[in-house]
Each structure stands twice: as C-alpha cells, then as structure tokens.
Amino acid sequence: MPKLHFITSDKEFEVPDHSSVLRMSLRYDGDLPNRCGGGTCGTCVCKIERGLENVDQVKPAEKKKLGEELLEQGYRLGCQTFINGDVSLSWDPEITKMVQKRKIVKMIATK
C-alpha cells in the first residue's frame, strides 16, 4: 500500500491504491485544509514534494484554479489528486490564500 506523508502536519499513513489525497486526509486526520471538496475553492492546494510520478493526471478544475505556473511547481488540489504510490506533500497558508482569491474563468463557446 502506498504511503502518504503530510509533511506540514508531520503525519504519514498507508493508504489504498488510487486514493484521493483529501479523502485520506479527512479519514486519517492528516490536517490538509479543505472546504468544498470540488475543486472550486482552492483551500486544499498542496505541493507534491516527492512522488509526483505517483499522482494521476491534472484535472481541468486544477488547470482553471491553479494555472500553469503553480502546476509546473508541483502544486495540486488535494480534492482532485489521486495517488498510486508513495507521495509526500506540504501546504503553505500564503499559497492557499493566493489560490482562494483567484477566480475560475469559464470558457464560453461562441457560435
């Protein structure tokens, strides 16, 4: 079973394959900040410090909320990220505030 290490709260847990970072934090009291669970508020933004190769693909909600710059730095939304191997992550209240203030821009197709 993969190990999920919450660096900021100094907690580590063995979790099932294909586990949601946020769900495992809630289940095992990992302390990852959260609010909506749906990729819109940005509260669960975290940085994958180790094991980026063990997370799934970036979701559209993450692209919209985080933008390319943060994604390239290894930031993901815990509610949108699933792991399939060992992962260590951290979070920073200043980054969380910045992400929460960002507005999601919806693309509207024009005919």
C-alpha positions in Angstrom: 0.0 0.0 0.0 1.3 3.5 -0.8 2.5 5.8 1.9 1.0 9.3 2.0 3.2 11.7 4.0 1.7 15.1 5.1 5.0 17.0 5.8 3.3 20.1 7.2 1.4 18.2 9.9 4.2 15.5 10.2 1.8 12.6 9.7 2.2 9.5 7.5 -0.3 6.9 6.6 -0.5 3.7 4.5 -3.5 4.2 2.1 -5.2 2.1 -0.6 -4.1 2.5 -4.2 -5.9 5.2 -6.2 -6.7 7.1 -3.0 -7.8 10.8 -3.0 -5.4 13.0 -1.1 -8.2 14.9 0.5 -10.3 11.9 1.4 -7.3 10.2 3.1 -6.5 13.4 5.0 -10.1 13.5 6.3 -10.1 9.8 7.1 -6.8 9.7 8.9 -6.7 13.3 10.3 -3.9 14.5 8.0 -4.9 18.1 8.6 -4.9 19.2 4.9 -7.0 22.4 4.9 -10.3 21.9 3.0 -13.7 23.5 2.4 -15.6 22.5 -0.7 -14.1 19.2 -1.9 -15.0 20.0 -5.5 -12.0 21.9 -6.9 -13.5 25.4 -6.8 -12.4 27.0 -3.5 -8.7 26.2 -3.7 -8.4 25.6 0.1 -6.8 22.1 -0.3 -3.9 23.3 -2.6 -0.8 21.4 -1.7 2.7 20.9 -3.2 3.8 17.4 -4.1 7.3 17.4 -2.7 8.2 13.8 -3.5 6.4 11.3 -5.7 5.0 13.5 -8.4 5.2 10.5 -10.7 2.8 8.7 -8.4 -0.1 11.0 -8.8 -2.8 11.0 -11.5 -3.2 13.5 -14.4 -4.0 17.1 -13.7 -7.8 17.7 -13.9 -9.5 20.6 -15.7 -10.6 22.1 -12.4 -6.9 22.3 -11.3 -5.9 23.9 -14.5 -8.5 26.6 -14.1 -7.9 27.2 -10.4 -4.1 26.8 -10.2 -2.9 27.9 -13.6 0.2 26.5 -15.4 2.8 28.3 -13.2 1.7 26.6 -9.9 1.1 23.3 -11.7 4.6 23.4 -13.1 5.9 23.9 -9.5 4.2 20.7 -8.3 1.1 22.2 -6.8 -2.2 20.3 -7.0 -5.6 20.4 -5.4 -6.0 17.6 -2.8 -9.6 17.0 -3.7 -8.7 16.4 -7.3 -5.5 14.3 -6.8 -5.3 10.6 -6.5 -2.1 8.6 -5.7 -0.9 5.2 -6.8 2.5 5.2 -5.0 4.4 6.9 -2.2 3.8 10.7 -2.0 5.0 13.4 0.3 3.2 16.8 0.3 3.1 20.1 2.1 1.0 23.2 2.1 1.6 26.9 2.7 -1.1 29.2 4.1 0.1 32.0 1.9 -0.2 30.0 -1.3 -3.7 28.8 -0.1 -4.8 32.5 0.3 -3.5 33.4 -3.1 -5.2 30.4 -4.8 -8.5 31.1 -3.0 -8.6 34.7 -4.3 -8.2 33.5 -7.9 -11.4 33.5 -10.0 -12.2 30.5 -12.1 -12.6 31.7 -15.7 -15.2 29.6 -17.6 -14.6 29.3 -21.3 -17.8 30.0 -23.2 -18.1 28.8 -26.8 -19.4 31.3 -29.2 -21.2 30.4 -32.4 
